[in-house]
Amino acid sequence: MQIFERTDKRHFLILLVTFFILCALLLSIRPPTWDEVSYYIYARSFLFDHDLHFANDFQLSYAVATPDFIAKEFDKALTDTGYVVNLFAIGNSVLWLPWLAILRLAVQTLPALISPDTIMTGFEPIFISNLTALSVLLGLGAFWLAFILTKQVTVPHIAMLAALTMLVSTPLLHYQFRAAMNSHAFSAFTTALVVFVWATHFREIGTLFQAALLGGLIGLAALVRWQNLMYMVLPLIAVVMVWWKFPKSQRKNKTKQAVLYLALVGGAALIVFALQMAVWKVLYGSFFTIPQGSSFMDWRAPFLIPLLFSSFRGLLPWMPIFFLAVLGLLLVPRAQRPFAWPLLVVLLLEMYINASTRDWFAGAGFGPRRFTSELAILVVGYGAFLNWLPKRWRLGIGIILAIIFGLHQWVLMRFGLVERIGGQPLSMTPTFTWHDIPLTQFMRDFFQLLRQGWERPLDFFVVPESPLYLLVHDQTFPTTHLSSLLLTAIFLMFVFCGVVWLVKIKSSHIKAAVFAMMGAFLLFSFWWIMTTM
């Protein structure tokens, strides 16, 4: 399985054209606010201030943030260790940091890139626009990886149809193009990368290189969203299944290899995730913690029913394609079950974790957004569902469903953000209560909003702050959008070439040396955070 094959050119072009159409209709490049600030200030504080004291970072964000965010005075909320509270993961900042460092160096070298007499703070448009573009483009990468994976369960054109349908049918439509500085696009990309690497060797006990790479990527995905640690079950299930297929006479000899592989996966994941543990230790005084408080999780999963069916961001009314994806994973032919069913286990674990979270509706957000971390799995499952349909009906039904699901998500995004349909939170802390409405009323409201949009198509499809909106309403060319996407794409091409070079190296000694240097750097970073911040 390869990331790009010659026969995929047409499919890549289709995905790219769809991506740019959505960019024109939706892409918003704006200053960060709320969760986005908390994700960003790790990188900003590390690179500009060389510390984890966030008071000045929050204060600097107030110059560009929304009034309701400023009123919360997050710069004054302190932990027991005297640091300003940051409830969010560091993974976004880890992924932003190389590009942010290059941008900062460029601004220092060419001061004309920012306004004259401006003191560089990290919140200037050149930083925010390019970091937004990085999230947007890695989201595109997530869908491409999902397409590659889905070819394992269906033919290429159905796999691409599944990817395109998912592109417009989940809350990632909002969080990739409208609120890209959140963690959802990064999480979708890193987990897709995890599944891709796992899928290259899941039918055998992998090599030490494959184990270290997979473990490191699982650790990286967990840095972005902590619950992504559950992707550890993929290598665990696969190794057990492979080991079980060996004749009994060979199992004893294979046990050592299997244990070594799993230990290396877990060790690599732990080394990467140690960066988050070090930050927790500095901020909260403990290597392991739940920053939101121990009451944030109730492991009895009491919110499963509303998670599935509530009009207030439940899966059925807000992301119905989820159920077809689950059905597809269940219906795969026997030969594909070793690939599909471990993915189904991850999806069920995600359901369990989200149903155990007090704010199962994910705070003041849009839709069941936490499930965007399982993008690749959902695309595979939906592709398997389409493949299960009679061959002569697959394409036609798939196109019809894509239109229905896409229009459904567009209506919710245009009118349901925030809480104009389905209900609203009554209390965020400490009780996490909410108000929802009957599903019948939800559907009536939905069709009423759909009719309103259809009567005003220009307002319905031309979204504020998007490139098309700037052209139509402001007669302004979207220079920032285009230049940011172009510059960031060039940066990612260099990164991609470096990764390809590393993967194609045949010398195990060079690969071992590279991984050893990366591990040493991570351990040094852990020590540096612990001793200097």
C-alpha positions as a Python dict, from the first residue, in 0.01 Angstrom:
ca = {
    (1, 'M'): (0, 0, 0),
    (2, 'Q'): (145, 334, -111),
    (3, 'I'): (47, 693, -39),
    (4, 'F'): (32, 773, -409),
    (5, 'E'): (7, 544, -711),
    (6, 'R'): (3, 645, -1076),
    (7, 'T'): (-352, 519, -1113),
    (8, 'D'): (-461, 761, -839),
    (9, 'K'): (-390, 1080, -1035),
    (10, 'R'): (-749, 1131, -1144),
    (11, 'H'): (-883, 1068, -795),
    (12, 'F'): (-631, 1308, -644),
    (13, 'L'): (-738, 1576, -893),
    (14, 'I'): (-1105, 1520, -803),
    (15, 'L'): (-1028, 1555, -432),
    (16, 'L'): (-814, 1864, -494),
    (17, 'V'): (-1083, 2037, -701),
    (18, 'T'): (-1346, 1962, -437),
    (19, 'F'): (-1111, 2091, -168),
    (20, 'F'): (-1055, 2422, -347),
    (21, 'I'): (-1428, 2466, -409),
    (22, 'L'): (-1488, 2424, -36),
    (23, 'C'): (-1203, 2665, 38),
    (24, 'A'): (-1367, 2924, -186),
    (25, 'L'): (-1705, 2874, -18),
    (26, 'L'): (-1596, 2836, 343),
    (27, 'L'): (-1235, 2912, 432),
    (28, 'S'): (-1208, 3161, 715),
    (29, 'I'): (-876, 3308, 824),
    (30, 'R'): (-933, 3501, 1144),
    (31, 'P'): (-763, 3557, 1481),
    (32, 'P'): (-791, 3267, 1727),
    (33, 'T'): (-1040, 3276, 2013),
    (34, 'W'): (-1161, 3041, 2287),
    (35, 'D'): (-1011, 2691, 2255),
    (36, 'E'): (-793, 2800, 1963),
    (37, 'V'): (-602, 3041, 2186),
    (38, 'S'): (-531, 2770, 2441),
    (39, 'Y'): (-401, 2537, 2171),
    (40, 'Y'): (-180, 2808, 2020),
    (41, 'I'): (-22, 2963, 2328),
    (42, 'Y'): (190, 2655, 2399),
    (43, 'A'): (382, 2719, 2076),
    (44, 'R'): (373, 3096, 2113),
    (45, 'S'): (500, 3090, 2472),
    (46, 'F'): (769, 2832, 2397),
    (47, 'L'): (906, 3011, 2091),
    (48, 'F'): (869, 3374, 2197),
    (49, 'D'): (905, 3359, 2577),
    (50, 'H'): (1074, 3020, 2634),
    (51, 'D'): (841, 2934, 2922),
    (52, 'L'): (500, 2796, 3014),
    (53, 'H'): (371, 3110, 3184),
    (54, 'F'): (60, 3189, 2982),
    (55, 'A'): (-69, 3507, 3147),
    (56, 'N'): (94, 3738, 2893),
    (57, 'D'): (-6, 3506, 2607),
    (58, 'F'): (-373, 3528, 2699),
    (59, 'Q'): (-340, 3905, 2744),
    (60, 'L'): (-184, 3942, 2399),
    (61, 'S'): (-469, 3739, 2249),
    (62, 'Y'): (-723, 3985, 2392),
    (63, 'A'): (-618, 4237, 2127),
    (64, 'V'): (-768, 4015, 1857),
    (65, 'A'): (-1011, 3782, 2043),
    (66, 'T'): (-1387, 3815, 2083),
    (67, 'P'): (-1536, 4014, 2375),
    (68, 'D'): (-1699, 3710, 2538),
    (69, 'F'): (-1361, 3537, 2548),
    (70, 'I'): (-1189, 3843, 2696),
    (71, 'A'): (-1456, 3868, 2967),
    (72, 'K'): (-1357, 3524, 3100),
    (73, 'E'): (-1014, 3657, 3208),
    (74, 'F'): (-835, 3328, 3150),
    (75, 'D'): (-504, 3494, 3232),
    (76, 'K'): (-607, 3507, 3600),
    (77, 'A'): (-706, 3140, 3651),
    (78, 'L'): (-418, 2966, 3830),
    (79, 'T'): (-330, 2604, 3904),
    (80, 'D'): (-204, 2482, 4242),
    (81, 'T'): (152, 2523, 4115),
    (82, 'G'): (95, 2892, 4036),
    (83, 'Y'): (78, 2859, 3658),
    (84, 'V'): (-208, 2985, 3444),
    (85, 'V'): (-454, 2707, 3364),
    (86, 'N'): (-447, 2550, 3019),
    (87, 'L'): (-700, 2268, 2981),
    (88, 'F'): (-596, 2163, 2633),
    (89, 'A'): (-345, 1931, 2467),
    (90, 'I'): (-8, 2040, 2329),
    (91, 'G'): (-25, 1848, 2000),
    (92, 'N'): (-142, 2139, 1784),
    (93, 'S'): (152, 2345, 1901),
    (94, 'V'): (397, 2059, 1844),
    (95, 'L'): (281, 2037, 1483),
    (96, 'W'): (272, 2414, 1437),
    (97, 'L'): (611, 2479, 1595),
    (98, 'P'): (846, 2410, 1298),
    (99, 'W'): (639, 2626, 1061),
    (100, 'L'): (595, 2896, 1327),
    (101, 'A'): (972, 2905, 1385),
    (102, 'I'): (1035, 2949, 1012),
    (103, 'L'): (775, 3226, 992),
    (104, 'R'): (926, 3404, 1291),
    (105, 'L'): (1272, 3383, 1136),
    (106, 'A'): (1131, 3524, 811),
    (107, 'V'): (973, 3818, 994),
    (108, 'Q'): (1295, 3887, 1183),
    (109, 'T'): (1489, 3879, 857),
    (110, 'L'): (1231, 4078, 659),
    (111, 'P'): (1057, 4319, 900),
    (112, 'A'): (846, 4453, 613),
    (113, 'L'): (633, 4139, 640),
    (114, 'I'): (448, 4301, 931),
    (115, 'S'): (327, 4656, 983),
    (116, 'P'): (594, 4917, 1059),
    (117, 'D'): (651, 4999, 1427),
    (118, 'T'): (473, 4676, 1526),
    (119, 'I'): (619, 4474, 1811),
    (120, 'M'): (607, 4110, 1705),
    (121, 'T'): (373, 3918, 1936),
    (122, 'G'): (289, 3602, 1743),
    (123, 'F'): (-70, 3709, 1682),
    (124, 'E'): (5, 3902, 1361),
    (125, 'P'): (-184, 3794, 1046),
    (126, 'I'): (124, 3636, 886),
    (127, 'F'): (145, 3384, 1170),
    (128, 'I'): (-225, 3314, 1213),
    (129, 'S'): (-301, 3280, 841),
    (130, 'N'): (-19, 3035, 773),
    (131, 'L'): (-86, 2824, 1081),
    (132, 'T'): (-452, 2810, 979),
    (133, 'A'): (-344, 2700, 632),
    (134, 'L'): (-132, 2423, 785),
    (135, 'S'): (-435, 2282, 965),
    (136, 'V'): (-649, 2309, 651),
    (137, 'L'): (-393, 2130, 432),
    (138, 'L'): (-327, 1853, 682),
    (139, 'G'): (-703, 1803, 689),
    (140, 'L'): (-681, 1748, 314),
    (141, 'G'): (-405, 1496, 380),
    (142, 'A'): (-633, 1312, 620),
    (143, 'F'): (-894, 1263, 349),
    (144, 'W'): (-633, 1142, 101),
    (145, 'L'): (-503, 885, 350),
    (146, 'A'): (-862, 781, 420),
    (147, 'F'): (-913, 725, 47),
    (148, 'I'): (-599, 508, 27),
    (149, 'L'): (-719, 302, 323),
    (150, 'T'): (-1071, 264, 185),
    (151, 'K'): (-931, 104, -131),
    (152, 'Q'): (-869, -199, 91),
    (153, 'V'): (-1244, -262, 110),
    (154, 'T'): (-1378, -136, -223),
    (155, 'V'): (-1281, -19, -571),
    (156, 'P'): (-1103, 318, -612),
    (157, 'H'): (-1393, 523, -750),
    (158, 'I'): (-1622, 412, -466),
    (159, 'A'): (-1342, 480, -216),
    (160, 'M'): (-1311, 835, -348),
    (161, 'L'): (-1688, 881, -337),
    (162, 'A'): (-1681, 771, 28),
    (163, 'A'): (-1403, 1020, 106),
    (164, 'L'): (-1580, 1307, -72),
    (165, 'T'): (-1907, 1226, 103),
    (166, 'M'): (-1737, 1229, 443),
    (167, 'L'): (-1568, 1558, 350),
    (168, 'V'): (-1908, 1731, 353),
    (169, 'S'): (-2099, 1514, 602),
    (170, 'T'): (-1930, 1562, 941),
    (171, 'P'): (-1850, 1856, 1171),
    (172, 'L'): (-1502, 1855, 1018),
    (173, 'L'): (-1659, 2062, 740),
    (174, 'H'): (-1670, 2343, 995),
    (175, 'Y'): (-1352, 2263, 1187),
    (176, 'Q'): (-1133, 2225, 880),
    (177, 'F'): (-1245, 2538, 697),
    (178, 'R'): (-1414, 2769, 949),
    (179, 'A'): (-1231, 2703, 1277),
    (180, 'A'): (-910, 2539, 1164),
    (181, 'M'): (-699, 2638, 1465),
    (182, 'N'): (-888, 2387, 1675),
    (183, 'S'): (-745, 2036, 1704),
    (184, 'H'): (-993, 1846, 1487),
    (185, 'A'): (-813, 1861, 1151),
    (186, 'F'): (-481, 1772, 1314),
    (187, 'S'): (-644, 1484, 1500),
    (188, 'A'): (-804, 1351, 1182),
    (189, 'F'): (-467, 1365, 1006),
    (190, 'T'): (-256, 1204, 1279),
    (191, 'T'): (-503, 922, 1340),
    (192, 'A'): (-532, 859, 964),
    (193, 'L'): (-153, 837, 955),
    (194, 'V'): (-161, 588, 1243),
    (195, 'V'): (-415, 368, 1064),
    (196, 'F'): (-217, 392, 739),
    (197, 'V'): (110, 279, 898),
    (198, 'W'): (-69, 3, 1089),
    (199, 'A'): (-240, -114, 769),
    (200, 'T'): (96, -163, 594),
    (201, 'H'): (182, -458, 820),
    (202, 'F'): (-125, -566, 1017),
    (203, 'R'): (-118, -918, 867),
    (204, 'E'): (223, -990, 1019),
    (205, 'I'): (427, -904, 1325),
    (206, 'G'): (599, -588, 1212),
    (207, 'T'): (967, -502, 1208),
    (208, 'L'): (1133, -295, 1478),
    (209, 'F'): (1127, 6, 1245),
    (210, 'Q'): (754, -36, 1183),
    (211, 'A'): (689, -75, 1556),
    (212, 'A'): (884, 240, 1646),
    (213, 'L'): (717, 441, 1369),
    (214, 'L'): (368, 326, 1461),
    (215, 'G'): (423, 387, 1832),
    (216, 'G'): (565, 732, 1770),
    (217, 'L'): (267, 827, 1556),
    (218, 'I'): (23, 698, 1819),
    (219, 'G'): (205, 915, 2072),
    (220, 'L'): (180, 1214, 1837),
    (221, 'A'): (-192, 1156, 1782),
    (222, 'A'): (-236, 1140, 2160),
    (223, 'L'): (-55, 1472, 2196),
    (224, 'V'): (-323, 1623, 1972),
    (225, 'R'): (-618, 1463, 2153),
    (226, 'W'): (-544, 1251, 2457),
    (227, 'Q'): (-810, 988, 2387),
    (228, 'N'): (-621, 894, 2070),
    (229, 'L'): (-405, 672, 2290),
    (230, 'M'): (-679, 414, 2236),
    (231, 'Y'): (-532, 352, 1889),
    (232, 'M'): (-289, 127, 2076),
    (233, 'V'): (-557, -141, 2042),
    (234, 'L'): (-488, -165, 1667),
    (235, 'P'): (-142, -324, 1696),
    (236, 'L'): (-253, -522, 2001),
    (237, 'I'): (-548, -684, 1822),
    (238, 'A'): (-352, -739, 1502),
    (239, 'V'): (-60, -909, 1678),
    (240, 'V'): (-291, -1136, 1875),
    (241, 'M'): (-473, -1236, 1556),
    (242, 'V'): (-147, -1304, 1370),
    (243, 'W'): (-2, -1497, 1664),
    (244, 'W'): (-316, -1709, 1694),
    (245, 'K'): (-296, -1816, 1328),
    (246, 'F'): (44, -1976, 1377),
    (247, 'P'): (43, -2351, 1446),
    (248, 'K'): (66, -2428, 1816),
    (249, 'S'): (417, -2561, 1767),
    (250, 'Q'): (534, -2217, 1643),
    (251, 'R'): (348, -1991, 1885),
    (252, 'K'): (607, -2017, 2159),
    (253, 'N'): (882, -1901, 1924),
    (254, 'K'): (667, -1615, 1795),
    (255, 'T'): (568, -1494, 2142),
    (256, 'K'): (901, -1320, 2202),
    (257, 'Q'): (879, -1141, 1867),
    (258, 'A'): (521, -1032, 1937),
    (259, 'V'): (601, -906, 2287),
    (260, 'L'): (906, -716, 2160),
    (261, 'Y'): (699, -555, 1884),
    (262, 'L'): (424, -443, 2122),
    (263, 'A'): (675, -323, 2380),
    (264, 'L'): (848, -110, 2118),
    (265, 'V'): (515, 33, 1999),
    (266, 'G'): (420, 121, 2356),
    (267, 'G'): (765, 254, 2441),
    (268, 'A'): (778, 480, 2135),
    (269, 'A'): (429, 611, 2209),
    (270, 'L'): (527, 678, 2570),
    (271, 'I'): (844, 865, 2471),
    (272, 'V'): (646, 1099, 2245),
    (273, 'F'): (358, 1140, 2489),
    (274, 'A'): (611, 1221, 2764),
    (275, 'L'): (611, 1578, 2630),
    (276, 'Q'): (249, 1616, 2744),
    (277, 'M'): (332, 1449, 3075),
    (278, 'A'): (615, 1697, 3135),
    (279, 'V'): (385, 1991, 3066),
    (280, 'W'): (124, 1847, 3303),
    (281, 'K'): (390, 1808, 3570),
    (282, 'V'): (492, 2172, 3539),
    (283, 'L'): (137, 2310, 3524),
    (284, 'Y'): (-46, 2075, 3761),
    (285, 'G'): (224, 1902, 3964),
    (286, 'S'): (146, 1553, 3830),
    (287, 'F'): (259, 1350, 3529),
    (288, 'F'): (-94, 1215, 3482),
    (289, 'T'): (-402, 1429, 3532),
    (290, 'I'): (-740, 1529, 3396),
    (291, 'P'): (-709, 1910, 3384),
    (292, 'Q'): (-1088, 1950, 3381),
    (293, 'G'): (-1108, 1766, 3715),
    (294, 'S'): (-1175, 1407, 3821),
    (295, 'S'): (-1552, 1456, 3795),
    (296, 'F'): (-1517, 1529, 3423),
    (297, 'M'): (-1526, 1156, 3344),
    (298, 'D'): (-1789, 906, 3458),
    (299, 'W'): (-1669, 566, 3336),
    (300, 'R'): (-2017, 414, 3359),
    (301, 'A'): (-2090, 584, 3023),
    (302, 'P'): (-2420, 739, 3140),
    (303, 'F'): (-2459, 960, 2833),
    (304, 'L'): (-2466, 692, 2563),
    (305, 'I'): (-2832, 745, 2470),
    (306, 'P'): (-2810, 1124, 2428),
    (307, 'L'): (-2477, 1082, 2250),
    (308, 'L'): (-2650, 865, 1993),
    (309, 'F'): (-2996, 1020, 1964),
    (310, 'S'): (-3023, 1363, 2128),
    (311, 'S'): (-3128, 1650, 1905),
    (312, 'F'): (-2861, 1847, 2090),
    (313, 'R'): (-2560, 1722, 1887),
    (314, 'G'): (-2645, 1353, 1901),
    (315, 'L'): (-2506, 1136, 1622),
    (316, 'L'): (-2835, 1040, 1457),
    (317, 'P'): (-2970, 1392, 1393),
    (318, 'W'): (-2630, 1560, 1345),
    (319, 'M'): (-2411, 1298, 1175),
    (320, 'P'): (-2629, 1011, 1049),
    (321, 'I'): (-2355, 885, 816),
    (322, 'F'): (-2187, 749, 1131),
    (323, 'F'): (-2438, 463, 1151),
    (324, 'L'): (-2384, 361, 788),
    (325, 'A'): (-2008, 357, 852),
    (326, 'V'): (-2054, 126, 1152),
    (327, 'L'): (-2283, -96, 947),
    (328, 'G'): (-2023, -111, 671),
    (329, 'L'): (-1751, -225, 911),
    (330, 'L'): (-1981, -500, 1037),
    (331, 'L'): (-2074, -620, 688),
    (332, 'V'): (-1726, -654, 534),
    (333, 'P'): (-1646, -993, 378),
    (334, 'R'): (-1457, -1245, 592),
    (335, 'A'): (-1126, -1177, 417),
    (336, 'Q'): (-1142, -807, 513),
    (337, 'R'): (-1238, -854, 878),
    (338, 'P'): (-878, -855, 1013),
    (339, 'F'): (-853, -503, 869),
    (340, 'A'): (-1201, -367, 940),
    (341, 'W'): (-1296, -510, 1277),
    (342, 'P'): (-1002, -367, 1476),
    (343, 'L'): (-1107, -29, 1334),
    (344, 'L'): (-1459, -96, 1458),
    (345, 'V'): (-1320, -162, 1807),
    (346, 'V'): (-1151, 180, 1803),
    (347, 'L'): (-1477, 342, 1695),
    (348, 'L'): (-1668, 171, 1976),
    (349, 'L'): (-1404, 279, 2227),
    (350, 'E'): (-1444, 637, 2107),
    (351, 'M'): (-1818, 606, 2163),
    (352, 'Y'): (-1756, 476, 2514),
    (353, 'I'): (-1515, 758, 2602),
    (354, 'N'): (-1745, 1027, 2465),
    (355, 'A'): (-2043, 875, 2646),
    (356, 'S'): (-1839, 886, 2968),
    (357, 'T'): (-1757, 1256, 2937),
    (358, 'R'): (-1971, 1496, 3138),
    (359, 'D'): (-1993, 1741, 2849),
    (360, 'W'): (-2059, 1466, 2597),
    (361, 'F'): (-2189, 1739, 2363),
    (362, 'A'): (-1835, 1886, 2351),
    (363, 'G'): (-1900, 2222, 2510),
    (364, 'A'): (-1987, 2523, 2298),
    (365, 'G'): (-1903, 2361, 1968),
    (366, 'F'): (-2061, 2240, 1647),
    (367, 'G'): (-2208, 1893, 1625),
    (368, 'P'): (-2055, 1567, 1755),
    (369, 'R'): (-1713, 1707, 1675),
    (370, 'R'): (-1509, 1462, 1885),
    (371, 'F'): (-1582, 1187, 1635),
    (372, 'T'): (-1383, 1369, 1368),
    (373, 'S'): (-1075, 1201, 1517),
    (374, 'E'): (-1204, 877, 1361),
    (375, 'L'): (-1234, 1025, 1013),
    (376, 'A'): (-1028, 754, 841),
    (377, 'I'): (-1225, 477, 1012),
    (378, 'L'): (-1555, 639, 915),
    (379, 'V'): (-1450, 668, 551),
    (380, 'V'): (-1341, 304, 545),
    (381, 'G'): (-1669, 198, 703),
    (382, 'Y'): (-1881, 406, 469),
    (383, 'G'): (-1684, 279, 170),
    (384, 'A'): (-1748, -76, 290),
    (385, 'F'): (-2119, 4, 319),
    (386, 'L'): (-2131, 131, -40),
    (387, 'N'): (-1939, -177, -151),
    (388, 'W'): (-2201, -397, 18),
    (389, 'L'): (-2475, -250, -203),
    (390, 'P'): (-2557, -422, -534),
    (391, 'K'): (-2286, -332, -785),
    (392, 'R'): (-2514, -160, -1035),
    (393, 'W'): (-2663, 67, -764),
    (394, 'R'): (-2349, 164, -572),
    (395, 'L'): (-2250, 475, -762),
    (396, 'G'): (-2601, 613, -802),
    (397, 'I'): (-2702, 556, -440),
    (398, 'G'): (-2365, 689, -326),
    (399, 'I'): (-2408, 1014, -518),
    (400, 'I'): (-2763, 1061, -388),
    (401, 'L'): (-2650, 1000, -29),
    (402, 'A'): (-2357, 1241, -75),
    (403, 'I'): (-2597, 1518, -180),
    (404, 'I'): (-2837, 1444, 108),
    (405, 'F'): (-2568, 1420, 377),
    (406, 'G'): (-2379, 1721, 241),
    (407, 'L'): (-2688, 1941, 230),
    (408, 'H'): (-2786, 1821, 577),
    (409, 'Q'): (-2448, 1921, 722),
    (410, 'W'): (-2446, 2252, 534),
    (411, 'V'): (-2785, 2352, 679),
    (412, 'L'): (-2670, 2264, 1030),
    (413, 'M'): (-2346, 2456, 984),
    (414, 'R'): (-2514, 2766, 843),
    (415, 'F'): (-2803, 2777, 1091),
    (416, 'G'): (-2709, 2548, 1381),
    (417, 'L'): (-2394, 2723, 1498),
    (418, 'V'): (-2433, 2787, 1780),
    (419, 'E'): (-2752, 2632, 1927),
    (420, 'R'): (-3012, 2772, 1689),
    (421, 'I'): (-3142, 2423, 1634),
    (422, 'G'): (-3162, 2114, 1853),
    (423, 'G'): (-3125, 2268, 2200),
    (424, 'Q'): (-2866, 2440, 2413),
    (425, 'P'): (-2647, 2387, 2721),
    (426, 'L'): (-2815, 2504, 3039),
    (427, 'S'): (-2510, 2468, 3260),
    (428, 'M'): (-2152, 2395, 3162),
    (429, 'T'): (-2005, 2366, 3513),
    (430, 'P'): (-2032, 2184, 3737),
    (431, 'T'): (-2349, 1998, 3636),
    (432, 'F'): (-2315, 1985, 3254),
    (433, 'T'): (-2689, 1993, 3187),
    (434, 'W'): (-2852, 2062, 2855),
    (435, 'H'): (-3187, 2118, 2691),
    (436, 'D'): (-3285, 1934, 2377),
    (437, 'I'): (-3601, 1909, 2171),
    (438, 'P'): (-3794, 1610, 2029),
    (439, 'L'): (-3650, 1470, 1708),
    (440, 'T'): (-3976, 1544, 1527),
    (441, 'Q'): (-3943, 1913, 1612),
    (442, 'F'): (-3577, 1899, 1515),
    (443, 'M'): (-3675, 1773, 1169),
    (444, 'R'): (-3944, 2040, 1130),
    (445, 'D'): (-3694, 2309, 1226),
    (446, 'F'): (-3440, 2158, 989),
    (447, 'F'): (-3670, 2166, 685),
    (448, 'Q'): (-3783, 2518, 770),
    (449, 'L'): (-3421, 2632, 774),
    (450, 'L'): (-3356, 2444, 451),
    (451, 'R'): (-3643, 2630, 287),
    (452, 'Q'): (-3507, 2963, 414),
    (453, 'G'): (-3169, 2882, 266),
    (454, 'W'): (-3319, 2779, -65),
    (455, 'E'): (-3510, 3107, -85),
    (456, 'R'): (-3185, 3304, -33),
    (457, 'P'): (-2920, 3095, -211),
    (458, 'L'): (-2659, 3371, -216),
    (459, 'D'): (-2666, 3406, 162),
    (460, 'F'): (-2696, 3029, 202),
    (461, 'F'): (-2389, 2931, 1),
    (462, 'V'): (-2169, 3242, 27),
    (463, 'V'): (-2038, 3223, 381),
    (464, 'P'): (-1897, 3532, 559),
    (465, 'E'): (-1517, 3569, 565),
    (466, 'S'): (-1474, 3318, 282),
    (467, 'P'): (-1282, 3407, -38),
    (468, 'L'): (-1605, 3406, -238),
    (469, 'Y'): (-1770, 3636, 17),
    (470, 'L'): (-1478, 3879, -7),
    (471, 'L'): (-1509, 3884, -386),
    (472, 'V'): (-1888, 3918, -398),
    (473, 'H'): (-1960, 4151, -107),
    (474, 'D'): (-1635, 4340, -46),
    (475, 'Q'): (-1491, 4334, -399),
    (476, 'T'): (-1164, 4228, -235),
    (477, 'F'): (-929, 3967, -377),
    (478, 'P'): (-855, 3699, -111),
    (479, 'T'): (-479, 3745, -122),
    (480, 'T'): (-422, 3625, 234),
    (481, 'H'): (-611, 3300, 177),
    (482, 'L'): (-426, 3213, -142),
    (483, 'S'): (-77, 3317, -33),
    (484, 'S'): (-106, 3130, 297),
    (485, 'L'): (-221, 2810, 129),
    (486, 'L'): (56, 2835, -131),
    (487, 'L'): (339, 2908, 114),
    (488, 'T'): (227, 2638, 354),
    (489, 'A'): (188, 2386, 71),
    (490, 'I'): (550, 2452, -30),
    (491, 'F'): (662, 2397, 330),
    (492, 'L'): (468, 2069, 347),
    (493, 'M'): (620, 1951, 19),
    (494, 'F'): (968, 1985, 169),
    (495, 'V'): (855, 1795, 480),
    (496, 'F'): (695, 1524, 267),
    (497, 'C'): (1011, 1481, 59),
    (498, 'G'): (1214, 1442, 377),
    (499, 'V'): (977, 1176, 509),
    (500, 'V'): (983, 987, 178),
    (501, 'W'): (1363, 994, 181),
    (502, 'L'): (1368, 850, 532),
    (503, 'V'): (1120, 573, 448),
    (504, 'K'): (1308, 472, 132),
    (505, 'I'): (1643, 439, 307),
    (506, 'K'): (1736, 71, 295),
    (507, 'S'): (2014, 86, 552),
    (508, 'S'): (1875, -26, 887),
    (509, 'H'): (2171, 142, 1058),
    (510, 'I'): (2081, 484, 919),
    (511, 'K'): (1715, 438, 1015),
    (512, 'A'): (1817, 329, 1363),
    (513, 'A'): (2043, 633, 1394),
    (514, 'V'): (1764, 869, 1284),
    (515, 'F'): (1518, 718, 1531),
    (516, 'A'): (1779, 726, 1806),
    (517, 'M'): (1838, 1097, 1742),
    (518, 'M'): (1465, 1166, 1745),
    (519, 'G'): (1425, 974, 2070),
    (520, 'A'): (1718, 1157, 2225),
    (521, 'F'): (1571, 1490, 2118),
    (522, 'L'): (1235, 1402, 2274),
    (523, 'L'): (1398, 1294, 2599),
    (524, 'F'): (1605, 1612, 2601),
    (525, 'S'): (1286, 1814, 2545),
    (526, 'F'): (1124, 1631, 2838),
    (527, 'W'): (1422, 1714, 3061),
    (528, 'W'): (1434, 2076, 2941),
    (529, 'I'): (1064, 2134, 3012),
    (530, 'M'): (1099, 1981, 3357),
    (531, 'T'): (1407, 2181, 3456),
    (532, 'T'): (1376, 2522, 3290),
    (533, 'M'): (1004, 2605, 3278),
}
